[in-house]
């Protein structure tokens, strides 16, 4: 199911805007408000088609609240009326959503029903089935007939969504665009330098570009917009100026295309939310998503690793981090990245390729399959050259779905240690695996179990801490350095920046101050764990002693 917030976010602010979130209920259908009747049912989104004033809006909100409807959609400016907004917040029931004033209700119903159907049946509308994708090719053919020229339909990122069957007038750039499903970089540079994309983003007017380098033919470009937002464009190869009447008809096609592009974007957003929720359940409960059809296989074949992502400065905006890492994953070839947010952290699920099955490639993992751990390490190495604050920690391998919560818990431990500065980040890769940091995790777990809130269990450290505080002695860091260096006075003294004889003197005075048996291996282990729990590490810059 999809909530009102999910629905609004998926269609975008160019069409819908949430005025009052209400209880953010799930939505399974759309209903038109009829005067005098109950306004919807539980789980319905009520459309106030005939509501144009404040009294009508207030009445519809109260009726919808009484019927426990999921939300109410009203056109502006009545939806943003302060009294209407206050009433919606006071009722605390249906969400109040504002629709752009000049939008057709018929188009909105088509869009909303398509997205809701997609959310409730995510295994429908695959490639080849009737849906927005096949409609885009039909619209490209219609545009080609109008203008008597070959046409491509592209989104705002210059990705080819559809193209006309007629491609008799072509140039190398068009061939590369259709074959690669994306405008070639050198062609993009040419059009960008000509100011084409700047004009498309700011204006509804058609754009004419003359012939360019390398045999690039002239283009007529029609922007596709909805609610002021630039969604994509129609590109036609034309050798001569096009009559105004044909350009007007192309504008009508662009209006229809806008609805399809909105629906495609919304369905992509819904698919991402469904995938994220399934992965969230799998990580929390250790149950793999149930496959729908052959095209919806759930999780890829294991074993897997749960990874936690880090960003510069510990960015708290988990949604922003999700968008960032999804963009990175797609840019490097992972078209359906398994990413989700959980408890304020961002997680991913990558495949662990067995060592004997890994591809041997020049450049270490450059040929790894997208979505694998080797691929992720290669990607992180690439992006850290521009953003060194990015990092990834990976829990241990999970060979079945019920082991996913354990792998996630390990990733959380590593992420916490890294954020606290108690775990060094390897140079270059920025990736920490559990097997490379297991000792830090063991010490962290043991230190947490030992704690320091129980009087240190009657051991000598409480007395040593008091002695250091009262007399200014450095017995705690001295003991920590000596334990860390296997009792070697020279290496321990070097860390403390004192003479070895000074270290021996401190140890003798330490044993005079408290009763402690440093010859016992168990006592040394217990002392070091307690020191770790206290956060005691040898200081790096203590000046030399006498």
C-alpha distance (Angstrom), angle and dihedral (degrees) to the residues before:
residue distance angle dihedral
X1 . . .
X2 3.80 . .
X3 3.79 128.6 .
X4 3.78 126.5 -136.9
X5 3.82 90.3 -106.6
X6 3.82 91.4 51.3
X7 3.79 90.4 49.9
X8 3.81 94.2 50.3
X9 3.81 93.2 44.5
X10 3.80 91.8 49.0
X11 3.82 95.0 52.4
X12 3.79 92.7 43.6
X13 3.78 137.8 -130.9
X14 3.79 91.2 -79.7
X15 3.81 87.7 75.7
X16 3.81 110.5 17.8
X17 3.79 134.4 25.8
X18 3.82 128.2 -173.7
X19 3.80 111.2 -126.9
X20 3.83 97.4 174.0
X21 3.84 118.6 10.6
X22 3.80 96.0 -153.0
X23 3.80 114.0 -176.3
X24 3.84 92.6 -34.5
X25 3.80 93.8 -126.5
X26 3.78 126.3 -170.7
X27 3.81 116.1 -94.6
X28 3.81 125.3 -146.2
X29 3.81 102.8 162.5
X30 3.81 147.0 14.5
X31 3.81 123.6 -120.1
X32 3.80 132.6 -172.3
X33 3.79 115.2 -132.3
X34 3.81 112.7 -117.3
X35 3.83 119.0 -161.0
X36 3.80 112.1 -104.5
X37 3.81 95.3 6.7
X38 3.77 130.0 103.0
X39 3.80 108.3 -78.1
X40 3.78 102.6 -122.6
X41 3.78 133.2 -55.5
X42 3.81 133.9 -96.6
X43 3.79 108.8 -60.0
X44 3.81 95.8 19.7
X45 3.79 127.9 120.6
X46 3.81 107.2 -138.5
X47 3.81 117.9 -145.5
X48 3.79 114.9 -151.7
X49 3.80 94.9 -149.9
X50 3.80 97.2 162.7
X51 3.82 98.4 33.6
X52 3.80 111.0 112.7
X53 3.81 105.3 149.1
X54 3.80 141.6 49.9
X55 3.86 98.7 -101.9
X56 3.80 91.2 51.5
X57 3.80 91.7 48.1
X58 3.82 93.1 49.3
X59 3.80 91.5 48.3
X60 3.82 92.2 49.5
X61 3.81 92.4 48.8
X62 3.81 91.9 52.2
X63 3.80 92.8 46.9
X64 3.80 91.4 47.5
X65 3.80 90.9 49.8
X66 3.80 90.0 50.8
X67 3.79 90.5 51.6
X68 3.85 91.7 46.8
X69 3.81 90.8 -123.6
X70 3.79 117.5 176.4
X71 3.79 97.4 -124.8
X72 3.79 147.7 -24.0
X73 3.82 124.5 -127.0
X74 3.80 117.8 -155.6
X75 3.78 130.9 170.5
X76 3.76 121.2 -114.3
X77 2.95 139.1 -72.5
X78 3.82 92.8 30.4
X79 3.83 91.6 50.5
X80 3.81 91.7 57.8
X81 3.80 94.0 45.2
X82 3.85 104.6 130.7
X83 3.82 94.1 -130.1
X84 3.81 92.0 48.2
X85 3.81 91.0 48.7
X86 3.82 92.1 48.2
X87 3.79 91.2 50.2
X88 3.79 91.7 51.0
X89 3.81 91.1 51.4
X90 3.80 92.3 45.9
X91 3.80 92.8 51.2
X92 3.81 89.5 50.7
X93 3.79 91.5 -162.0
X94 3.81 124.7 93.7
X95 3.78 116.8 28.7
X96 3.80 114.8 -114.5
X97 3.81 112.5 -132.8
X98 3.80 125.8 -173.7
X99 3.81 120.6 -141.9
X100 3.80 120.3 -155.1
X101 3.86 107.2 -97.5
X102 3.81 98.7 -122.4
X103 3.81 97.3 47.1
X104 3.80 119.8 115.8
X105 3.82 114.2 -116.2
X106 3.81 89.8 -145.2
X107 3.80 90.4 57.5
X108 3.80 91.2 47.2
X109 3.80 92.3 52.1
X110 3.83 90.4 51.1
X111 3.78 91.7 49.0
X112 3.79 96.4 45.3
X113 3.79 95.0 46.3
X114 3.80 91.5 48.8
X115 3.79 93.2 51.2
X116 3.81 94.5 43.7
X117 3.80 91.0 48.6
X118 3.79 89.5 49.7
X119 3.80 91.0 51.3
X120 3.80 94.3 48.9
X121 3.82 93.5 44.1
X122 3.82 106.2 28.3
X123 3.82 92.9 168.5
X124 3.82 93.2 68.1
X125 3.81 132.0 88.8
X126 3.79 96.8 42.2
X127 3.76 121.0 169.1
X128 3.78 108.3 -64.2
X129 3.80 94.3 25.7
X130 3.81 120.6 106.3
X131 3.77 110.3 -86.6
X132 3.81 145.2 103.9
X133 3.83 93.7 -52.7
X134 3.80 94.8 58.4
X135 3.81 89.4 41.9
X136 3.81 89.4 57.3
X137 3.81 91.6 58.8
X138 3.81 89.8 49.2
X139 3.80 90.1 51.2
X140 3.81 90.5 48.5
X141 3.81 89.0 53.9
X142 3.81 90.4 48.3
X143 3.80 91.1 51.2
X144 3.81 90.6 48.6
X145 3.80 90.3 53.4
X146 3.81 92.0 50.0
X147 3.78 95.4 50.1
X148 3.80 97.4 30.5
X149 3.83 91.5 -130.1
X150 3.81 139.0 95.9
X151 3.80 114.7 -83.7
X152 3.80 139.1 -161.5
X153 3.81 126.6 -168.0
X154 3.80 114.1 -144.2
X155 3.78 134.8 -179.8
X156 3.80 125.3 -129.5
X157 3.83 90.3 -86.4
X158 3.84 91.4 57.6
X159 3.80 92.9 -108.7
X160 3.80 114.2 147.2
X161 3.82 110.9 -118.5
X162 3.82 98.6 172.8
X163 3.78 142.1 -12.8
X164 3.78 136.0 -160.2
X165 3.79 122.3 -99.9
X166 3.78 88.8 -123.8
X167 3.82 111.2 79.6
X168 3.81 101.7 150.8
X169 3.82 94.1 129.1
X170 3.76 106.5 57.4
X171 3.77 141.8 151.7
X172 3.82 130.7 -166.7
X173 3.80 92.2 -93.7
X174 3.83 92.1 55.3
X175 3.81 92.9 47.4
X176 3.82 91.0 50.9
X177 3.80 90.4 45.8
X178 3.80 94.4 53.9
X179 3.80 96.2 40.5
X180 3.81 94.3 45.6
X181 3.83 94.9 35.9
X182 3.80 87.3 -132.6
X183 3.80 135.5 76.9
X184 3.84 109.0 -100.0
X185 3.83 114.5 -106.9
X186 3.80 94.5 -117.9
X187 3.82 90.8 51.9
X188 3.80 90.6 48.0
X189 3.79 89.2 52.1
X190 3.82 90.3 53.0
X191 3.81 94.2 50.2
X192 3.80 93.0 41.7
X193 3.78 91.3 52.4
X194 3.81 88.2 50.9
X195 3.81 90.2 56.8
X196 3.82 93.3 -116.4
X197 3.80 97.5 136.2
X198 3.78 93.2 43.6
X199 3.81 89.9 56.3
X200 3.81 92.9 44.4
X201 3.80 91.2 53.0
X202 3.80 94.4 49.0
X203 3.80 107.0 35.0
X204 3.80 143.6 43.0
X205 3.80 91.3 -143.7
X206 3.82 121.2 112.2
X207 3.80 116.8 -106.0
X208 3.81 124.2 -137.9
X209 3.80 118.9 -161.2
X210 3.82 123.0 -171.0
X211 3.79 124.5 -135.4
X212 3.78 114.3 -62.3
X213 3.79 139.6 -161.2
X214 3.83 125.0 -57.0
X215 3.78 93.5 28.4
X216 3.82 96.5 -56.4
X217 3.81 107.3 164.8
X218 3.84 125.3 -141.7
X219 3.80 117.4 -80.4
X220 3.80 136.3 -152.4
X221 3.80 109.6 -154.2
X222 3.81 124.1 -166.6
X223 3.83 115.7 -165.6
X224 3.81 118.0 -132.3
X225 3.79 111.6 -145.0
X226 3.80 139.1 167.3
X227 3.79 124.5 -169.7
X228 3.80 90.6 -11.2
X229 3.82 92.3 -53.9
X230 3.80 119.7 123.0
X231 3.81 108.0 -129.9
X232 3.79 103.1 167.2
X233 3.79 143.5 -57.4
X234 3.81 147.3 -110.1
X235 3.81 113.9 -119.6
X236 3.81 120.4 -162.2
X237 3.80 128.7 -179.7
X238 3.81 105.1 -132.9
X239 3.79 128.1 169.4
X240 3.81 97.2 -161.9
X241 3.82 138.3 27.5
X242 3.82 113.9 -71.7
X243 3.84 121.8 -127.4
X244 3.81 115.1 -104.7
X245 3.83 92.4 -119.5
X246 3.80 91.8 59.2
X247 3.80 91.4 47.0
X248 3.82 88.8 52.7
X249 3.81 90.7 52.5
X250 3.80 89.4 49.2
X251 3.81 87.4 54.0
X252 3.81 88.5 56.8
X253 3.81 89.5 52.5
X254 3.82 88.9 49.2
X255 3.83 90.0 55.6
X256 3.80 90.7 55.1
X257 3.80 90.7 44.2
X258 3.80 89.6 54.9
X259 3.80 90.4 61.8
X260 3.79 91.8 50.0
X261 3.79 92.6 48.1
X262 3.80 90.5 49.4
X263 3.78 89.9 51.4
X264 3.81 92.2 47.2
X265 3.78 91.3 50.5
X266 3.78 91.5 46.8
X267 3.80 92.3 49.1
X268 3.81 90.3 48.8
X269 3.80 88.9 51.3
X270 3.79 91.6 48.6
X271 3.81 91.8 48.0
X272 3.80 89.2 51.6
X273 3.80 91.9 49.8
X274 3.80 92.0 47.7
X275 3.80 90.7 49.5
X276 3.81 91.6 46.9
X277 3.80 92.0 50.2
X278 3.82 92.4 48.2
X279 3.78 90.5 50.2
X280 3.80 90.8 46.4
X281 3.81 90.1 55.5
X282 3.82 91.5 45.8
X283 3.81 92.4 52.7
X284 3.78 94.3 44.7
X285 3.80 100.1 41.0
X286 3.80 104.0 22.7
X287 3.81 95.3 -122.5
X288 3.79 121.8 129.3
X289 3.85 118.0 -129.4
X290 3.80 113.3 -96.5
X291 3.82 109.8 -110.8
X292 3.79 115.4 -121.3
X293 3.79 105.1 -164.8
X294 3.76 135.3 -16.2
X295 3.81 87.7 -84.3
X296 3.82 90.6 54.2
X297 3.80 103.6 54.6
X298 3.82 98.2 163.5
X299 3.80 110.0 -140.3
X300 3.81 121.1 11.2
X301 3.78 118.1 -112.1
X302 3.81 112.6 -69.2
X303 2.90 167.0 -109.1
X304 3.79 94.7 104.2
X305 3.77 140.2 -177.4
X306 3.77 126.4 -145.6
X307 3.81 110.6 -135.9
X308 3.79 129.3 -166.0
X309 3.81 119.0 -149.5
X310 3.77 127.0 -140.1
X311 3.79 129.4 -161.2
X312 3.81 133.0 -165.3
X313 3.78 115.6 -73.8
X314 3.82 93.8 7.9
X315 3.82 92.5 -80.6
X316 3.82 107.4 -146.6
X317 3.82 94.7 -158.4
X318 3.80 98.3 99.9
X319 3.81 92.6 179.3
X320 3.78 90.0 53.7
X321 3.80 90.3 49.2
X322 3.79 89.9 49.5
X323 3.80 91.4 53.1
X324 3.81 90.7 46.8
X325 3.80 95.7 51.3
X326 3.80 93.3 41.2
X327 3.80 88.7 54.1
X328 3.82 90.8 49.3
X329 3.81 92.2 47.7
X330 3.79 93.6 50.2
X331 3.80 92.6 45.0
X332 3.80 89.3 57.7
X333 3.80 95.4 47.1
X334 3.83 107.0 -88.7
X335 3.79 98.0 125.8
X336 3.82 96.5 178.5
X337 3.80 104.3 33.4
X338 3.81 116.6 -168.6
X339 3.80 99.5 -131.5
X340 3.79 132.1 145.1
X341 3.78 141.4 159.7
X342 3.80 121.0 -122.9
X343 3.81 129.2 173.7
X344 3.79 92.5 -12.9
X345 3.81 95.3 -50.8
X346 3.79 131.3 103.1
X347 3.81 116.8 -127.1
X348 3.77 135.8 -177.0
X349 3.78 134.1 -169.8
X350 3.80 116.6 -136.7
X351 3.78 130.7 177.3
X352 3.79 120.1 -108.2
X353 3.80 107.4 -138.7
X354 3.84 111.5 -152.8
X355 3.79 111.6 -109.6
X356 3.81 94.2 -120.0
X357 3.82 90.7 52.1
X358 3.79 97.8 49.3
X359 3.73 117.2 118.3
X360 3.79 114.3 -113.1
X361 3.80 104.8 -133.6
X362 3.76 134.7 165.3
X363 3.78 111.4 -104.5
X364 3.83 98.1 33.1
X365 3.79 112.8 -84.9
X366 3.80 95.4 -6.9
X367 3.80 88.8 129.3
X368 3.80 97.3 43.3
X369 3.79 118.1 131.2
X370 3.81 115.6 -102.0
X371 3.78 113.6 -97.4
X372 3.82 95.8 30.7
X373 3.80 126.6 114.9
X374 3.82 92.2 -114.0
X375 3.80 89.8 51.8
X376 3.82 91.3 50.0
X377 3.80 92.1 51.0
X378 3.81 89.9 50.7
X379 3.83 91.6 48.4
X380 3.79 92.4 49.0
X381 3.79 91.0 50.8
X382 3.81 88.7 53.7
X383 3.82 98.0 47.0
X384 3.81 95.4 41.9
X385 3.78 89.0 67.7
X386 3.82 85.9 70.6
X387 3.81 99.4 28.8
X388 3.83 111.6 25.5
X389 3.81 92.2 179.4
X390 3.82 92.6 74.0
X391 3.81 116.2 102.9
X392 3.79 141.8 166.0
X393 3.81 130.8 -154.3
X394 3.81 121.3 -166.5
X395 3.79 128.9 -156.1
X396 3.78 121.7 -142.6
X397 3.83 122.4 -70.7
X398 3.83 117.1 -75.4
X399 3.80 111.6 -151.1
X400 3.79 94.8 -175.5
X401 3.80 135.4 25.2
X402 3.81 93.1 -104.6
X403 3.83 88.7 63.3
X404 3.82 93.7 58.1
X405 3.84 95.1 89.3
X406 3.81 89.1 53.8
X407 3.82 92.3 50.7
X408 3.81 89.9 47.8
X409 3.82 92.1 50.1
X410 3.81 89.4 52.4
X411 3.80 90.9 49.7
X412 3.82 89.0 51.0
X413 3.82 90.9 52.1
X414 3.79 91.8 50.6
X415 3.80 91.7 45.8
X416 3.80 91.1 51.3
X417 3.82 92.3 48.8
X418 3.80 91.3 48.1
X419 3.81 92.9 48.9
X420 3.83 90.8 49.0
X421 3.81 91.7 51.9
X422 3.80 93.3 -116.8
X423 3.80 93.9 115.8
X424 3.81 122.9 57.4
X425 3.78 117.8 -131.5
X426 3.81 112.8 -129.9
X427 3.77 114.9 -114.6
X428 3.79 116.2 -104.8
X429 3.81 104.7 2.6
X430 3.80 99.7 52.5
X431 3.82 88.3 -152.8
X432 3.81 125.8 125.5
X433 3.82 119.6 -166.3
X434 3.78 122.6 -162.4
X435 3.80 93.1 -120.3
X436 3.80 89.8 56.1
X437 3.81 93.5 51.5
X438 3.81 103.4 30.1
X439 3.81 92.7 120.6
X440 3.81 91.8 56.7
X441 3.80 90.1 50.2
X442 3.82 92.6 48.6
X443 3.80 91.8 50.5
X444 3.80 91.2 45.6
X445 3.80 92.2 51.6
X446 3.80 92.6 45.9
X447 3.80 92.0 46.5
X448 3.78 90.9 50.9
X449 3.80 89.9 50.9
X450 3.82 92.3 47.6
X451 3.81 94.4 49.4
X452 3.79 126.0 175.3
X453 3.80 100.5 -120.6
X454 3.80 97.2 85.1
X455 3.80 99.3 69.4
X456 3.82 89.9 -92.6
X457 3.81 89.0 -77.9
X458 3.77 93.3 -79.3
X459 3.82 93.7 -63.3
X460 3.82 124.8 141.9
X461 3.80 97.7 -96.8
X462 3.79 95.3 81.3
X463 3.79 90.0 57.8
X464 3.81 92.3 43.9
X465 3.80 90.9 51.0
X466 3.80 90.9 51.5
X467 3.82 90.7 47.1
X468 3.80 91.6 51.9
X469 3.80 90.8 48.4
X470 3.83 94.8 48.2
X471 3.82 100.6 39.1
X472 3.81 103.4 25.4
X473 3.78 92.6 -118.7
X474 3.83 121.0 154.3
X475 3.80 97.5 -139.0
X476 3.84 97.8 131.1
X477 3.84 96.6 53.8
X478 3.82 89.7 40.9
X479 3.79 91.6 54.5
X480 3.82 91.6 45.6
X481 3.82 92.0 51.9
X482 3.81 92.7 46.8
X483 3.82 91.8 50.6
X484 3.81 92.4 46.2
X485 3.81 91.9 53.8
X486 3.80 99.8 49.4
X487 3.79 92.2 -105.3
X488 3.81 92.1 -60.9
X489 3.82 105.9 149.2
X490 3.81 94.9 -160.4
X491 3.81 98.7 53.9
X492 3.81 92.3 38.9
X493 3.83 90.6 49.6
X494 3.80 90.3 49.5
X495 3.81 91.1 56.0
X496 3.81 90.4 48.4
X497 3.82 91.0 43.9
X498 3.77 93.0 -127.5
X499 3.80 134.1 117.0
X500 3.84 115.7 -88.8
X501 3.82 89.2 -119.9
X502 3.81 88.3 55.9
X503 3.78 90.0 53.1
X504 3.83 91.6 49.8
X505 3.80 89.8 49.0
X506 3.81 91.3 51.7
X507 3.80 91.6 49.8
X508 3.82 91.3 52.1
X509 3.81 91.6 49.1
X510 3.82 89.8 45.0
X511 3.82 91.1 56.0
X512 3.80 89.3 47.9
X513 3.80 91.0 52.7
X514 3.83 95.2 51.1
X515 3.78 137.5 12.6
X516 3.80 107.8 -107.8
X517 3.81 131.5 150.8
X518 3.81 105.9 -145.1
X519 3.80 91.0 176.2
X520 3.84 90.5 71.8
X521 3.87 113.4 92.6
X522 3.79 90.6 -154.9
X523 3.80 91.9 50.9
X524 3.82 91.1 49.6
X525 3.83 91.3 50.7
X526 3.81 92.3 48.0
X527 3.80 92.2 47.5
X528 3.80 93.0 50.3
X529 3.78 92.8 49.3
X530 3.81 90.5 49.8
X531 3.80 90.4 48.4
X532 3.81 89.4 50.6
X533 3.80 90.2 50.4
X534 3.82 88.0 52.0
X535 3.81 89.3 51.3
X536 3.79 91.1 -117.9
X537 3.81 114.4 160.7
X538 3.79 127.5 160.3
X539 3.83 109.7 -90.4
X540 3.77 115.3 -112.9
X541 3.79 98.1 -149.5
X542 3.81 109.5 36.0
X543 3.82 108.8 143.0
X544 3.80 118.3 -116.5
X545 3.79 115.2 -82.4
X546 3.79 127.6 -134.2
